[in-house]
Structures are given as structure tokens and as C-alpha cells.
Amino acid sequence: MSRLFMTAAIAFAFAEGGTLATDYTRERTMRVEIERTIEMATTEFSMERDGEPVEGRGGRGGGATATKQHIVHVDDVLEHEDGAPKRVRRAFKSVGGSTTFEAGENSGSTDLESPFEDLTLELSVDEDGDVAAEVVEGSEPDGEGALEGHRLTLALDAFLPDGEVGEGGSWELESDAVLAALGLDLERALFPRPQREEDGGGERGGRGRGRFGGGGSTSFLGQVEWEGKATLEAATEEYEGVECHVIAIELESSGDTPEPEGGGFGGGDDSEPPEIDSTYEIELEGRLLFSQKAGRPVRLEVEGTLSTEREMEMSRGGGTMVIYTKREGEFSQTVTVTEDSKE
């Protein structure tokens, strides 16, 4: 992976150990901007009936999708205790995106809409440490659990160490921390899958939204188990005039692909459900920049590859059909944190 920022060869301040933690006692608002892109394309496809090759529709039965999401929210700490936020106002300024797809001669695109667009929440924590979210501006999102899972701290805090760490020091990143830091744990709430039209007679665009909405075919990224490692590098770097400590991030996940909500393909002519073997593999790496002087994360940049393999065997027309698909693609995400002082 290419270096993401210009290195400033400055003596490292954490040689004897130090703490990297966001300072929530300062009088300021913090603006968080997230940009995420996931591109996938079918690289292998085959169909067999009773062991004999079958030419699929569209030549190779495949296609390509590209999903882009952008999220901007502004956090204002209204109350803190012992350095931790106890009440935060979070205003979602922009939540949206788009998905484009190509399949043979067909192509199209659809906008990703979110009920959190122009929504402001007040987040608070009780004595038991549970977080409650209350809508103070905008309309409350529909759906069970739409206001669950939010946290008062910045999502990128999940990548920071719990205590002191010296240069070259490493720490493990649990799956929950990876999901939180990348914002994948809230994707279903921010980009809920649109409801299918009950009569099935909607326009092609409506069917496209049903298939590709809510993050598309890679929405499973928020449902898998992750492994990760963070390492504090030995030199600081400057990003847009801010001196930052550098944390190298390595993330990976592999296993059986979770099935989408609502199930997958139906059975064949005899109504027997298909046998599906579906796996995935993801490898990401990047860096988190943290400013000790500013007391906050500055920027995260992560990129890498992902692939899925799916083999489906089903009974159809008195015979057995096997369909194999391999898709490969790239994941990239940036998170930028800036601040404004309160007047």
C-alpha cells in the first residue's frame, strides 16, 4: 500500500510511553466527514446442468457494482464527566450516496437515501452506561432499532489504545472496535433497505432499489467477524498543518457469507431450497492520524480488497443445476475530523 501522507522526520514524543485519547473537555464542536466506496465485479461465472456447461444470459452472467456513501455529522459535547462525554448533540448534515450497476447490456443507478438526513440527535448516558438517543430536530426514523447503537464518543476512538503505548507498540483490535471505527455497525440504520413493492409490478428502478439499496451486495460487511491490529509508528507526520502521531491499521475477515435479510434465491420446480456455499475474504490496511496537541483523531484512510465466492446447487426441470460466481473488488474509506471553537 502506498504511503498516504508525507513523512515529517520529527523526534517521536512517545518513546517513553504516552496516552492517545480524545479530549472531550474542550469547548469545541467536531465535524466528521466519511467517504466510503465499494466496487465489485464478477470475475468468474459458470452454469452447469447435470454436469454439462450451460451458457448463461448476458454472456458470463455477471456484472459490476459501485456503491459510494457519504456521511457528515457535527458533534457538540454538552456535558462531560471525568473526561468522558455524558451528553452530546449530534447533527447529521448529510447522509447519502449512490449505487451504479452494469449487467450485460443493462446498466443503471440509484440514489441511497437516509432517514438521518438533516436529523439531530441528543445522546445521553445513564448511570448504567447505556446510551439513549432522542430526536431533537427532524423526524424520527421508522423501523425497530433505528436509534440504537449510537455512541457519545467519536467512532475513531475505537482504534485508539486503552492505555499508554510506546513507539512500535501494538494492540489488537476486536471485531466490535473495527465495526464501530468504520461505521459499519450503523450502516443498516443509516441506509435501510427500501421496502419491496408488494404487487411486484413496479418499474425497473424500483426493483433496482430493492436489489442494490442499503449498501448493495456488500452490506454483509457489518455482520461479519473482524480481526485487526494497530501499531504506533515511530515518526510523526503533518497533515494540513497539524502534527500527528501515526497508527498503522491492519484489518481482515474471512468466512461464510451471511445471507441477506429476506433470504436468497427460491427453490426449483419441486420447491426444494437450493444448497448454497458462499464465502468471502477481506484484507484492508491504512493509517489513523492522531494529534496529541488537538486531542483528537485527524484522519483515517483505509483501503484494500474483498472477494466473494458463491456456489448454488438446485433442482430444476427434473435435473440439477449448479451456478458458480466469483466477485472481486476494492474497498476504500476516509474519515476526516475537523473542529470549530465555540464562541
N, C-alpha and C positions, 0 to 999 in steps of 0.2 A: 504494500500500500504506500503511495507517495506521501511525503510529508505534507501536512495540511497547513502549516504555518511556518513563517521564517523564524529560525532559531536566533535568540539573543543570548550570547555566551556570557551569562551573568552568574556570579558565585551563588550557589544554592543556599537558601536560608534554612532548609530543614535538615541539614547534615546531622544535627544533634537531636532531631525529632521535633515534631510540631503538630499542630492541630489544623485540619482543614474543615471548617464548619461555617455555614451561612449565619450571618449576624442578623437576627430579627429584631434587634432593639433600636436600630437606626430609623430615623424619621424619613422615610422614602417610600415610593411606590416602585415596584419592579415589573417590567414588561417582558413577557416571554413570547417569543415567536418560534413556531415549529413548522418546518417544511419536511414532508416525507414523500418519497417517490418509490414505488414498487413496480418493476417492469418484469413481465413473464412472457415467454414464448414457447410454443410446442416445438421440441427438437426431435422427438421420435414418436411415431404413431403406427399402430398396426391393428388390423382386424382379421380374425380367423373364424371360420365356421367349420366345425367338425375337423379341425386341423388344417384346413385349406385357406390360403390367403384370400381376403375379400377387399376389393377396392372401396375405400370409404368416400362418402360425399365430401366434396371440397378438396379432393386430391389426397391430402395427408390427414384430413380430419382435425386439423389443428388451427391455431391462431395465436394472436398476441394480445396482451392487455397491458395497459399502463395506468396506474392509479396515482394521482397526486392529491395530497391533502395539505391544507394549511390551517394552523390554529394560532390565534393571537389572544392572550389574556393578560390583564393587568391586575396585580395583587397589591392590596393595601392592608398592612398589618394594623388592626385597630386596637389590639390588646395582646400583650405578651407577658410571660411569667418565667423567671429563671432562664431567660434567653430563648425560650421557645414560644412560638405564636399560639395564642389561645382563641383569637377571633380575627378572621381575615375576610375582607371583601374582595371577591374575585369577579372581575368584569370581563366577559368574553366579547372581544371586539370583532373578531372574525373567525368563523369556523366553516370551512367549505372545502371544495375540491372538485375533481372530475375523474372520470374513468373513460378511457378510449379502448376500443377493441377492433380487431381485424380477424375475420374468419373466412378464408377463401375470398370470394368476391364481395362479401359483406363487410361493412365497417360502420362504426357509429361511435357516439359518445354520449355521456350523460353526466349531469352535474350531481355532485354529492351535497345534499342539503342537510342541515343540522338544526335540531330544536334549540341548540345552545347559542345560535347566532344572536348577538345583542342581548344576551341573558346575563344578569348579575346575581351572584350568589353571596350570601353571608355564611361563612363556615365557622363553626364554633366547636369546642371540645369540652366534654363534661368531666366530672371527677373520675369516671372510669376510663377515660381516654378515648371514648367513642366520638366520632365526628358527625355532626348534624349539619345538613345543608338546607338553607332557606332561600327561596327566590325573593329578591327584593326589587328587581326590575325585570320586566318581561313576563312571558307566560311559562308556567311550569310545564316541563316536558311530560308527554304521555309515556306510559309504559312502566311496568314494575321495575324498581331498582335504578331508575334514570338518575336519581340524585344520590346514589350510594357509591362508595369507593373513592370519593374525593378526599384530599388531604390538605392540611393547612400549610405545609411546607412546600417548597419548590420540588418538582418531580426529580430534578437532577441531584438533589441531596441523597437520593438512594444510591448513587455511585460513590459517595464520599465515605472515608473510613470512619469507624466508630470512635477511635481514639487517636493517640499520637502515632505518627509514622515518619520514618526517616527516608532519605533518598534511596531509591532502589527497593523500598519496601512494597510488598504486595498484599492484597487481601482478596478473598473470594467474594463473588457476587452471587447471592441467592437468586432463584428464579423470580420471586416476588419483587426483588430490587430491580431486576432487569425490566420486567413488565412496567413497573412504576416509572423508572427513569426514561424509558422510551415512550411512555404514554399509551402503551398497548392495552393496559388494563381498563382504560376508559373509552377505547375506540367504539365498542358496541353502544355505549351511551351517547357518545358524541355523533356517531354516524350509524343510527339504527337502520336495519334493513327495511326498505319500504314494503308495505303490505301488498301481496299479490291481488290482482283483481279477481273477485270471486267467480264471475261468469267466464273468465278465460278469454273474453272476446276483445280485450284491449288492443291498443295499437302496438306496433313493434317496439316503440320506445318504452311503453310500459313494461313489456316483457324484458327489455334490456335492463331496466332499473331493477327488476326482480332478480335478475341473474348477477348483475355486476354491482349493485348498490351495496352500501355499508362496508366498503373496502374491497369488494370483489372476491375472487377465488383465493386470496391470501389472508382473509380475515381470521384464519386459524392461528395466526402469529400470536394473538393474545390469549390463546388457550393451551399453549404447549409449555413444557418444562425447559427452562433455560439454565445454562451454566456459564459462569463468567469469571473473569479475573481482572483486577485493576492493579496497576503498578505506578508508583510515583517516580517520575523521571528525575534526573539529576540536574537538569538545567531549566531555567525559566525562559519563557517566550513572551513576546509583546504582541498583543492583538488590539488593533485600533487604539494605540496609545496606552493600553493598560498592561502592566507587567503581570504575568500569570504563571502559576505553577502548572505543570503538565502531568495529567494522569492518563496513562495508556490503557485502553479498554480492549479486551478480547471477549467475544461472546459466541456461543454456539448452541445448537439444539438439533436433535435428530430423533426420529422415532416414527410411530404410526400417526398418520394424519387424522386429526379429529374430523368426524363427519359434520357437514353443515347442518344448522338447525332446519328442521322440517324434512330431514332425510335426503337421500340422494336419488338415484335412478329407481324406477319401479321395477317390478318383476317382469318376466316374459309372458308368453301366451298362456302358460299354465299357472301364472300368478305366483311362482316361486321367487323369493327375493334373490337378487344376484349375490354372488360371493365376491367381495371386494378386498383387495390387498393394496393399501395405499400408504406410502411412506414419504418422508421429507427430510431434508438436510439443509441447515443454515450455518453459515460462518460469517461473522461480522468482526470488524475491528475499527478502532478510531481513537479519538483523544478528547478528554474533557479538560478545558482550561478553567482554572480557578484563581481568582485574585484574592490574596490574603488582605491586601490593603482595602479593597472594596468590601470584603467579607461576603462574597457571593460567587457562584459559578458565572462564567462569562460566555462560554460557547462549548457546545458539544458537536462533534462531527463524526458520524459513523457510516460505514459503507461495507458492502460485502455481497456474497452470492447466496442464492437459495435455489433449491431444486425439489421437484416432487415426482414421484413415480406412482402410477395407478394401473392396476390390472383388475379388470372386472370380467367375471365369467357368469353367464346366464343362459337359461334355457329359452329357446325362441324358435317357433315354427317347427317343433319336433326335433331340433338339433341343438348343439351347444355353440355359443358364440363367445369368443374371448377378445376383449378390447384392451390394448395396452397404450398408455400415454405417458410420455416423459416431458416435463416442462422445466425450463431453466430460466433464471433471471437475476436481477440485481436489486438490492435494497440500499437506499441512501436516506439519511436523515440529518438535519441540522437543527440545533436549538440555540437561540441567541437570547441572552438575558441582558437587558439594559435597565437603567434606573433614572428616576426623576426625584429630586429632593422636594419635600413638602414645603410650601411657602408658609 
